[in-house]
Amino acid sequence: MSVAFTKEESAETASETLLPDRPISPHPNLVTEAGFKALQTQLAEARQAYEAAQAIEDVNEKRRQSAVPLRDVRYLTERLRTAQVMPDPTSTEIVAFGSTVTFSRPDGRVQTYRIVGEDEADPKAGSISFVSPVARSLMAKAVGDVVGSGAQEIEILSIG
């Protein structure tokens, strides 16, 4: 193998391993207790993946395999450092961070979401971020309140 080929491969590998940091939201880092524990678990998994990558002998492959876990470790460390664990809501009278809200849409759909932190939001699993437009419109509202307008109008059916 020529030296030129080695340098080219190293340059290619370097571009693959210099990943940009994951963006940090400008919003307060509010999390539920479960969300905080999930961040801790994700950090432990990222550290394990990084340690496993460090055991690889081929330096180029080691760099490739280390890139994502290292970026995730930086991100998750910062998110845990800035996390503000919010207590569960004490009332079901008004929508708050951590509430589970059921609402109806003009087309007849009924949806239920729990309002959680940005890192723990997963709409497919029934949770939305407190900074999402829907969650922001629901905050501090009560059962029977209608928010939005037209096709975006939703009526709160229950708060849990």
Secondary structure, DSSP 8 states (H G I E B T S, - for coil): --HHHHHHHHHHHHHHH--------SS--EE-HHHHHHHHHHHHHHHHHHHHHHT-SSHHHHHHHHHHHHHHHHHHHHHHHH-EE----S-SSB--TT-EEEEE-TTS-EEEEEEE-GGG-BGGGTEEETTSHHHHHHTT-BTT-EES-GGG-EEEEEE-
